[in-house]
Amino acid sequence: MRRFLIAGNWKMNCGPYDAAELLEGLKEKKAEVDENVDVLVCPPFVSIGMAVNYLHDTDIQVGAQNLHFEENGAYTGEVSGSMIAESGCNYVIIGHSERRQYFGETDTTVNKRSHKALEHKLAPIICVGESLDQRKSGEHYDLVKNQVTAALFDISKEDILDVVIAYEPIWAIGTGETASPEQAQEMHEHIRKVIGGLYSEDTADRINILYGGSMKPANAKELLSQPDVDGGLIGGASLDAESFSEIITIAEELS
């Protein structure tokens, strides 16, 4: 049985002081989490060390929002997989739609970053998803299939079990729009079939696929009740301890 993963992507929010305040509220509400639910926060790089220290006595894990695919060198402003692992992270987000849109991330670099994450025992949360125009044109299924296939290129049948996929309907991020539970389920099921074709149905059944399109307390139960939705990659709601803990509680009740 797949465990729910509730992951908070803080994006470019919360330096160490604000992060401490947010985590204090989260610790008060959810220091202990049901054994069938994993909880993760992904602060900006400058707050990772503080978050790891702050959460060491809780069930909440810490991840990063990106990593470079080279081990070290003259890459000003970049952070390597070994640095992230040494900081105490367990996960790293890769290929978020904002990275693709604003910073030139491609399917090729997503694959390279995913390999580097796995090399350092970091679980990559690989983001895929379509724009509104792509959905309206009917190319969303092929697009997402191609993104998943490219991201997983040459990842072994052993390593794939440590990979998480996050489906981002780009048109539902930061817009107040949300894919319906039925739309989310259809795409999550499609992604699982793609993985099954690349590996095996048994392997696909063991992979967590998260919904990454504006999950919040008001819609979390409907989304998490879908058979192929295994959690959420949560943006805005993860910046509020009350909202994030409420989503975790909903996952616990459904697990």
C-alpha positions in Angstrom: 0.0 0.0 0.0 1.3 3.5 -0.9 1.6 6.0 1.9 0.4 9.5 1.5 3.1 12.1 1.1 2.1 15.7 2.0 4.9 18.0 0.8 5.0 21.7 1.3 6.9 23.7 -1.4 7.6 27.1 0.2 9.0 28.5 -3.1 10.8 31.8 -2.5 9.3 32.5 0.9 10.5 32.3 4.5 14.0 33.1 5.4 15.3 31.6 8.6 13.3 33.9 10.9 10.0 33.5 9.2 10.7 29.8 8.7 11.2 29.3 12.5 7.9 31.0 13.2 6.1 28.8 10.6 7.7 25.6 11.8 6.9 26.5 15.5 3.3 26.6 14.6 3.5 23.4 12.6 5.3 21.6 15.4 2.6 22.6 17.9 0.0 21.0 15.6 1.7 18.1 13.9 5.0 17.0 15.6 3.7 13.5 15.4 2.1 12.1 12.2 0.2 8.9 11.5 2.5 6.1 10.4 0.8 5.9 7.0 1.5 9.5 6.1 4.8 11.1 5.3 5.1 14.9 5.8 7.8 17.1 4.1 8.6 20.8 4.0 10.9 22.2 1.2 12.2 25.6 2.4 14.5 27.9 0.3 18.2 26.9 0.6 19.0 29.5 3.2 16.4 28.0 5.6 17.2 24.3 5.2 19.8 24.0 8.0 17.5 25.7 10.5 14.6 23.6 9.4 16.5 20.3 9.8 17.6 21.3 13.3 14.2 22.6 14.2 12.4 19.5 13.1 14.9 16.8 14.3 12.6 15.6 17.1 9.4 15.5 14.9 8.1 13.2 12.1 8.4 16.0 9.6 11.1 15.6 6.9 13.0 18.4 5.0 13.7 18.6 1.3 15.2 21.1 -1.2 13.6 22.9 -4.1 16.3 22.2 -6.7 19.8 20.8 -7.3 22.5 21.1 -9.9 23.4 18.1 -11.9 27.2 18.6 -11.5 29.0 17.6 -8.4 30.9 20.8 -7.9 32.8 23.5 -9.8 32.4 27.0 -11.2 28.6 27.2 -11.1 28.0 30.4 -9.1 24.7 30.4 -7.3 24.0 26.6 -7.7 23.8 23.9 -5.0 24.9 20.3 -5.5 23.3 17.1 -4.5 26.0 16.3 -2.0 25.5 19.7 -0.3 21.8 19.1 0.0 22.2 15.6 1.3 24.9 16.8 3.8 22.4 19.4 5.0 20.0 16.7 6.1 17.5 16.6 3.3 15.7 13.4 2.2 13.9 14.8 -0.9 14.4 17.4 -3.7 11.9 18.9 -6.0 13.0 18.7 -9.7 11.5 20.3 -12.8 8.8 22.4 -11.2 6.8 24.3 -13.8 8.2 27.6 -12.5 11.7 26.3 -13.0 10.8 25.2 -16.6 9.0 28.6 -17.3 11.4 31.0 -15.8 14.8 29.3 -15.7 15.0 27.2 -18.8 14.6 23.8 -17.2 14.1 21.1 -19.9 13.2 17.4 -20.0 16.9 16.7 -20.4 18.1 18.7 -17.4 15.2 17.2 -15.3 16.6 13.8 -16.1 20.1 14.7 -15.3 19.1 16.3 -12.0 17.0 13.2 -11.1 20.0 10.9 -11.6 22.1 13.2 -9.5 19.5 13.2 -6.7 19.3 9.4 -6.7 23.1 9.2 -6.6 23.0 11.1 -3.3 20.1 9.0 -1.9 17.7 11.9 -2.3 14.2 11.1 -3.4 13.4 13.3 -6.5 9.9 14.7 -6.7 9.7 15.1 -10.5 7.2 17.6 -11.7 5.2 17.2 -14.9 2.1 19.0 -16.3 0.5 20.9 -19.0 -0.6 24.5 -19.7 -4.2 25.5 -20.3 -3.5 25.9 -24.0 -2.0 22.4 -24.2 -5.0 20.9 -22.4 -7.5 22.7 -24.6 -5.7 21.5 -27.7 -6.0 17.9 -26.5 -2.2 17.3 -26.3 -2.0 17.1 -22.5 -1.9 13.3 -22.3 0.9 13.0 -24.9 2.8 15.9 -23.4 2.8 14.4 -19.9 3.7 11.0 -21.2 6.7 12.5 -23.0 7.7 14.4 -19.9 7.5 11.3 -17.7 9.4 9.2 -20.2 12.2 11.7 -20.6 12.5 12.3 -16.9 12.9 8.6 -16.1 15.3 7.9 -19.0 17.9 5.3 -17.9 16.7 5.3 -14.2 17.0 1.7 -13.1 14.2 -0.5 -11.9 15.7 -0.3 -8.4 16.0 3.5 -8.3 12.6 4.1 -9.7 11.1 3.0 -6.4 12.6 6.1 -4.7 11.1 8.5 -7.3 8.0 10.6 -6.7 6.0 12.1 -9.5 4.1 15.3 -9.0 1.4 16.3 -11.5 1.0 20.0 -11.9 -1.8 21.3 -14.0 0.0 24.5 -14.7 -3.2 26.3 -15.3 -4.2 25.6 -11.7 -1.1 27.0 -9.9 -1.5 30.3 -8.2 -4.6 31.1 -10.2 -7.2 29.9 -7.7 -8.3 27.3 -10.3 -8.2 23.7 -9.4 -8.4 20.6 -11.5 -11.6 18.6 -10.5 -11.0 15.4 -8.6 -12.0 13.5 -11.8 -9.5 15.5 -13.9 -6.7 14.8 -11.3 -7.5 11.1 -11.2 -7.6 10.8 -14.9 -4.1 12.2 -15.3 -2.7 10.4 -12.3 -4.0 7.1 -13.7 -2.4 8.0 -17.0 0.9 8.7 -15.4 0.8 5.4 -13.6 0.1 3.6 -16.8 3.1 5.3 -18.4 5.3 4.2 -15.6 3.8 0.7 -15.9 4.8 0.6 -19.5 8.3 1.7 -18.8 8.8 -0.7 -15.9 6.0 -2.9 -14.8 2.5 -2.6 -13.4 3.7 -3.8 -10.0 6.4 -1.1 -10.0 3.9 1.6 -11.0 1.6 0.6 -8.2 4.3 1.4 -5.7 5.1 4.9 -7.0 3.7 7.9 -5.3 2.0 10.4 -7.6 1.2 13.7 -6.0 -1.3 16.4 -7.0 0.5 19.7 -7.4 -2.3 22.1 -8.4 -3.5 24.3 -5.5 -4.5 21.7 -2.9 -5.9 23.3 0.2 -8.1 22.2 3.1 -11.3 22.8 1.2 -10.5 20.4 -1.7 -8.0 18.0 -0.1 -10.4 15.3 1.0 -11.9 15.0 -2.5 -8.5 15.0 -4.2 -6.9 12.6 -1.7 -9.9 10.2 -2.0 -9.0 9.5 -5.7 -7.4 6.1 -6.0 -4.3 7.3 -7.8 -3.7 10.5 -5.9 -1.1 9.7 -3.3 -0.7 13.1 -1.7 0.0 16.7 -2.5 2.8 19.0 -3.5 1.4 22.1 -1.8 2.4 25.7 -2.4 0.4 28.5 -0.7 -1.4 26.4 1.9 2.0 25.1 3.2 2.9 28.6 4.3 0.1 28.6 6.8 0.6 26.1 9.7 -3.1 25.8 10.3 -4.0 25.0 6.7 -1.0 22.7 6.1 -1.7 20.7 9.3 -5.4 20.5 8.3 -4.4 18.8 5.0 -2.1 16.4 6.9 -5.0 15.5 9.2 -7.3 14.8 6.2 -4.6 12.5 4.8 -4.4 10.7 8.2 -8.1 10.2 8.3 -8.1 8.7 4.8 -5.0 6.5 5.3 
